């Protein structure tokens, strides 16, 4: 299990092969489909993200953001998810 800390200080752990999952791949592909409305693309990416980090860590992230900002703002959740996706991609290249 590998661990990464985001710029905001959220710590998460993941299996090195977390992104090697067909369901995640299909959701990421849907999230990048230029023909879909932005809200559907964002929903697909959030679902892929939840599959990668798991329900327990997703709940921890939401609690972390709520404690930090008083609520879970979509923009904050999206920023954390993007940073985590980038962290996973970088760790995979190692």
Phi, psi and omega in degrees: 000129179259158182228141178224146176245128180284169180301328181282347179107000178286128181256131178222156177237155184207156173282139181305332180259026185303328183269357179273069187214124184299321180296319177297314179304313181296321178292320178295318177300316178297321179294343179251010181285114182294344182273351181268150174297151183305321182295323178291321179295317180296318179298317179298318180293321177296321178294319177298316179301314180298322177295322183290312185269346178086158184297319183297314180287328176297315178297322178295320178296315179299317179296319179300312181293322180294319178294321183286321187242357181087348176197168178264098179281137180304320181296322178290317179298316180297318180297317178296316180299316180297318179295322179292317176303315179296320177297319178294317180296318179294318181293330179290329181285342182291000000 
